[in-house]
Amino acid sequence: MDDLNSPLGLDNKTGNGARSLIQPRILLSLVLLVAGLAMAWIYFPGSTENDPTQKSAAVDTEAAGGTLDLRTEDKPPVKPLTESDPDQPARLDDLEPQGELQEPRITFLNPTAQGPLSLSYLPNTTMLENSSLGKLPKISNSGRRPIDAYARPVSSQGSARIAIIVGGMGLSQSGSKSAIEQLPGQITLAFAPYGNSISRWMKKARKDGHELLMQVPMEPIGYPEINPGKRTLVSGSPVGTNLENLHWSMARMTNYVGIMNYLGARMQSDQEAMAPILGEINQRGLLYLDDGSTFSSKTKAVANAIGVPFARGDMIIDADRSAKAIQNNLLALEKLARRNGRAIGVASAFPRTVQQISRWVEQAEKRGIDIVPISALVK
């Protein structure tokens, strides 16, 4: 007799029938137990620290700087941005300008955001005039001037402000590239009209945040033995000839705020010769910068009479190209700015000059000097 079915020696009257009922009950209990554990695991998962899959997902999400969101049913599929998809360009640069305005509707991008400031490099066609020499800057029908449209924004009004202009841009490919990449965006760049890739360098300089000037070759003392190049403005030339040569230089690129002399000691000392030149610059909504290299210059008097936005350089920073001399001149410029509230330095894009200016800007700003574009200091 089966001892399990006849405990304590008692005869079991139910036999096999009772055993057949007990086995399904045990099986049902096991099924219910397993189902209960499964439901508890689904609805109450508890800690995931022992689940390597969950732990990996949490770590990856935290490293990405966000939170893990498993809810995907309400989110539409994301269409990747590719350059081959014209409806979803990968960059703002891929957008083709529409209508009359050929530039982004803002002159600058994120002026208060951290990181480099990028300026527009597409010219505003409302401020361009077609000519036989190319596109010339002009004041728009609404009264907007290139000096306003292409100026680098200035956020502060410090008690000591310095503008530094580095000229001769565009003459050397490697030199232009190095200057644009090394110099901080606050430094104004002046382009000579003789380079072969001026428009390309203009775009790169604007993208890197630089305000621009166009240098115009003017008659120096000793001309023509000392010759700035073709299309030089000469004091003895007819006004029409000088204006045509001025327009030739103006048409060499776009997106600049003003004109700066290239040499020109003789021309700038001739008040009668400079009057129509500065008048034309004013009529086109530009500023004029005299680099300050000529003591006999009459440009300030002419500019005041005409009302053209004007500034004059206080110091040629790299007249002596040694590193020590450049450093001393930058410190002297700093002292001048603290005394007068402002100062303007002019230099050329020589490698050593670029290197010294770049180092000085970082230290000068720590000493409370505001480095500003030239448009911020014109009167």
GIQUICOR-V923327 format. One record per residue. N is the residue number from 0. RES is the residue in one small letter. PHI is phi in whole degrees, 0 to 359 (NA if undefined). BURIAL is b if it has 9 or more other C-alpha atoms within 8 Angstrom, else e. D_LAST is the distance of its C-alpha to the last C-alpha in Angstrom with 1 decimal. Layout:
<<N	RES	PHI	BURIAL	D_LAST> <N	RES	PHI	BURIAL	D_LAST>>
This chain:
<<0	m	NA	e	120.7> <1	d	284	e	116.9> <2	d	293	e	116.2> <3	l	290	e	112.8> <4	n	268	e	114.4> <5	s	228	b	117.4> <6	p	295	e	116.0> <7	l	58	e	118.6> <8	g	79	e	121.4> <9	l	277	e	121.2> <10	d	283	e	122.0> <11	n	272	e	119.0> <12	k	273	e	120.1> <13	t	277	e	116.9> <14	g	63	e	117.0> <15	n	292	e	114.6> <16	g	297	e	113.4> <17	a	295	e	111.7> <18	r	296	e	110.1> <19	s	292	e	108.6> <20	l	280	e	106.9> <21	i	293	e	105.5> <22	q	298	e	103.7> <23	p	298	e	101.6> <24	r	295	e	100.5> <25	i	297	e	99.3> <26	l	297	e	97.5> <27	l	297	e	95.8> <28	s	298	e	94.7> <29	l	296	e	93.1> <30	v	298	e	91.3> <31	l	296	e	90.0> <32	l	296	e	88.9> <33	v	296	e	87.0> <34	a	297	e	85.3> <35	g	296	e	84.3> <36	l	296	e	82.8> <37	a	296	e	80.8> <38	m	296	e	79.5> <39	a	295	b	78.5> <40	w	293	b	76.6> <41	i	288	e	74.7> <42	y	271	e	73.8> <43	f	228	e	73.5> <44	p	292	e	72.1> <45	g	71	e	71.4> <46	s	286	e	69.4> <47	t	253	b	68.2> <48	e	291	e	67.9> <49	n	263	e	71.1> <50	d	261	e	70.0> <51	p	297	e	68.2> <52	t	293	e	66.8> <53	q	294	b	65.2> <54	k	296	b	63.9> <55	s	297	e	62.3> <56	a	296	b	60.5> <57	a	295	b	59.2> <58	v	295	e	57.9> <59	d	297	e	56.2> <60	t	292	b	54.5> <61	e	297	b	53.4> <62	a	295	e	51.9> <63	a	281	e	49.9> <64	g	86	e	48.4> <65	g	229	e	50.1> <66	t	243	e	53.4> <67	l	283	e	56.4> <68	d	233	e	57.0> <69	l	269	e	60.3> <70	r	276	e	59.9> <71	t	245	e	59.4> <72	e	291	e	61.3> <73	d	263	e	58.4> <74	k	260	e	55.8> <75	p	289	e	55.5> <76	p	298	e	55.5> <77	v	273	e	52.2> <78	k	271	e	51.4> <79	p	295	e	49.8> <80	l	272	e	46.5> <81	t	228	e	47.1> <82	e	292	b	45.3> <83	s	277	e	48.4> <84	d	257	e	48.1> <85	p	293	e	45.6> <86	d	280	e	45.8> <87	q	226	e	44.7> <88	p	296	b	42.3> <89	a	284	e	42.0> <90	r	222	e	38.2> <91	l	300	e	35.3> <92	d	299	e	34.8> <93	d	282	e	38.3> <94	l	287	e	37.2> <95	e	279	e	37.0> <96	p	300	e	34.2> <97	q	240	e	35.6> <98	g	76	e	34.7> <99	e	286	e	31.6> <100	l	280	b	29.1> <101	q	256	b	29.6> <102	e	223	b	27.6> <103	p	304	b	28.2> <104	r	287	e	27.1> <105	i	240	e	24.7> <106	t	283	b	21.9> <107	f	224	b	22.9> <108	l	244	b	26.2> <109	n	48	e	27.0> <110	p	294	e	23.7> <111	t	257	e	25.5> <112	a	282	e	28.7> <113	q	289	e	30.1> <114	g	105	e	29.9> <115	p	295	e	27.5> <116	l	270	b	24.8> <117	s	248	b	25.5> <118	l	256	b	23.0> <119	s	294	b	24.3> <120	y	242	b	25.4> <121	l	272	b	27.0> <122	p	291	b	24.9> <123	n	277	b	24.4> <124	t	291	b	26.6> <125	t	289	b	25.0> <126	m	242	b	22.0> <127	l	230	b	24.2> <128	e	237	b	25.8> <129	n	287	e	29.1> <130	s	215	e	29.6> <131	s	293	e	32.3> <132	l	264	e	30.1> <133	g	132	b	29.2> <134	k	273	b	26.8> <135	l	253	b	23.4> <136	p	290	b	20.3> <137	k	204	b	19.6> <138	i	280	b	18.4> <139	s	290	b	21.4> <140	n	299	e	23.6> <141	s	275	e	22.4> <142	g	96	e	18.7> <143	r	282	b	17.6> <144	r	255	b	15.2> <145	p	303	b	15.8> <146	i	299	b	12.4> <147	d	277	e	13.6> <148	a	290	e	17.2> <149	y	252	b	17.1> <150	a	288	b	14.5> <151	r	283	b	16.3> <152	p	294	e	16.6> <153	v	241	e	15.7> <154	s	266	e	18.4> <155	s	240	e	17.8> <156	q	233	e	15.5> <157	g	290	e	17.0> <158	s	280	e	16.9> <159	a	228	b	16.5> <160	r	240	b	14.3> <161	i	230	b	14.6> <162	a	249	b	13.6> <163	i	240	b	16.4> <164	i	246	b	16.7> <165	v	253	b	20.3> <166	g	259	b	21.1> <167	g	78	b	24.4> <168	m	292	b	25.0> <169	g	93	b	27.8> <170	l	282	b	29.7> <171	s	236	e	32.1> <172	q	295	e	33.5> <173	s	292	e	34.5> <174	g	295	b	31.4> <175	s	295	b	29.1> <176	k	298	b	31.3> <177	s	295	b	31.4> <178	a	295	b	27.6> <179	i	296	b	27.0> <180	e	284	e	29.8> <181	q	272	b	29.2> <182	l	285	b	25.4> <183	p	298	b	24.2> <184	g	298	b	22.1> <185	q	290	b	19.0> <186	i	281	b	18.9> <187	t	279	b	16.9> <188	l	249	b	19.4> <189	a	246	b	19.1> <190	f	260	b	22.2> <191	a	284	b	23.9> <192	p	278	b	25.5> <193	y	261	e	29.1> <194	g	289	b	30.2> <195	n	269	e	33.0> <196	s	230	e	31.9> <197	i	300	b	28.1> <198	s	297	b	28.4> <199	r	294	e	30.6> <200	w	290	b	28.3> <201	m	301	b	25.3> <202	k	298	b	27.3> <203	k	295	b	28.4> <204	a	297	b	24.9> <205	r	293	b	23.6> <206	k	299	b	26.8> <207	d	273	b	26.1> <208	g	95	b	22.6> <209	h	273	b	20.4> <210	e	280	b	17.1> <211	l	237	b	17.5> <212	l	234	b	16.3> <213	m	252	b	18.6> <214	q	276	b	19.4> <215	v	244	b	20.6> <216	p	293	b	23.3> <217	m	231	b	22.8> <218	e	299	b	25.3> <219	p	269	b	25.8> <220	i	290	e	28.0> <221	g	96	e	31.6> <222	y	292	e	31.1> <223	p	266	e	33.3> <224	e	301	e	35.1> <225	i	262	e	31.9> <226	n	236	e	31.0> <227	p	295	b	28.1> <228	g	137	e	30.2> <229	k	293	e	30.9> <230	r	64	b	28.5> <231	t	289	b	26.7> <232	l	282	b	24.5> <233	v	240	b	26.4> <234	s	299	b	25.5> <235	g	273	e	29.0> <236	s	279	e	29.2> <237	p	301	e	29.2> <238	v	304	e	26.0> <239	g	300	e	27.8> <240	t	294	e	28.6> <241	n	296	b	25.1> <242	l	293	b	23.8> <243	e	296	e	26.7> <244	n	291	b	26.0> <245	l	298	b	22.4> <246	h	296	b	23.8> <247	w	300	b	26.3> <248	s	293	b	23.8> <249	m	302	b	21.7> <250	a	278	b	25.0> <251	r	288	b	26.0> <252	m	201	b	24.6> <253	t	233	b	22.7> <254	n	67	b	20.5> <255	y	249	b	17.5> <256	v	263	b	13.8> <257	g	186	b	13.0> <258	i	247	b	14.5> <259	m	226	b	15.1> <260	n	291	b	17.5> <261	y	243	b	21.0> <262	l	61	b	22.4> <263	g	99	b	21.7> <264	a	301	b	22.2> <265	r	287	b	24.1> <266	m	296	b	22.0> <267	q	286	b	18.6> <268	s	272	b	20.4> <269	d	257	b	21.6> <270	q	298	b	19.2> <271	e	294	e	21.6> <272	a	287	b	21.8> <273	m	281	b	18.1> <274	a	303	b	17.4> <275	p	293	b	19.2> <276	i	292	b	17.8> <277	l	292	b	14.1> <278	g	297	b	15.5> <279	e	294	b	17.3> <280	i	299	b	14.6> <281	n	295	b	12.6> <282	q	297	b	16.0> <283	r	260	b	16.5> <284	g	75	b	13.6> <285	l	246	b	12.1> <286	l	262	b	9.2> <287	y	233	b	10.1> <288	l	245	b	10.7> <289	d	272	b	12.7> <290	d	291	b	15.1> <291	g	83	b	15.6> <292	s	277	b	19.3> <293	t	241	e	19.7> <294	f	292	e	19.7> <295	s	273	e	20.3> <296	s	299	b	17.3> <297	k	251	b	16.0> <298	t	296	b	13.1> <299	k	296	b	10.4> <300	a	297	e	12.6> <301	v	294	b	13.1> <302	a	298	b	9.6> <303	n	296	e	9.0> <304	a	291	e	12.4> <305	i	275	b	12.1> <306	g	95	e	8.9> <307	v	287	b	8.3> <308	p	302	b	5.3> <309	f	221	b	5.5> <310	a	210	b	6.6> <311	r	229	b	10.0> <312	g	294	b	12.9> <313	d	267	b	14.7> <314	m	202	b	18.1> <315	i	272	b	20.4> <316	i	291	b	22.2> <317	d	242	b	25.4> <318	a	302	e	26.1> <319	d	256	e	29.3> <320	r	274	b	30.3> <321	s	290	e	32.7> <322	a	300	b	32.2> <323	k	296	e	32.4> <324	a	295	b	29.7> <325	i	295	b	27.3> <326	q	299	b	28.1> <327	n	296	e	27.6> <328	n	293	b	24.2> <329	l	294	b	23.0> <330	l	292	e	24.5> <331	a	294	e	22.8> <332	l	296	b	19.4> <333	e	296	b	20.4> <334	k	297	e	21.4> <335	l	297	b	18.1> <336	a	294	b	16.3> <337	r	292	b	18.9> <338	r	282	e	18.5> <339	n	257	e	14.8> <340	g	90	b	14.0> <341	r	200	b	12.1> <342	a	199	b	13.1> <343	i	232	b	12.9> <344	g	246	b	16.4> <345	v	236	b	17.7> <346	a	212	b	21.3> <347	s	244	b	23.9> <348	a	279	b	26.1> <349	f	282	e	29.1> <350	p	306	b	31.4> <351	r	292	b	31.3> <352	t	298	b	27.5> <353	v	301	b	27.3> <354	q	298	b	30.0> <355	q	292	b	28.5> <356	i	295	b	25.1> <357	s	300	b	26.8> <358	r	293	e	29.0> <359	w	294	b	26.2> <360	v	304	b	24.0> <361	e	299	e	27.0> <362	q	286	e	27.8> <363	a	296	b	24.3> <364	e	295	b	23.9> <365	k	293	e	27.2> <366	r	270	e	26.0> <367	g	91	e	23.2> <368	i	274	b	20.3> <369	d	267	b	17.9> <370	i	268	b	17.4> <371	v	234	b	14.5> <372	p	288	b	13.4> <373	i	297	b	10.5> <374	s	299	b	9.0> <375	a	284	e	8.8> <376	l	243	b	6.6> <377	v	281	b	3.8> <378	k	239	e	0.0>>
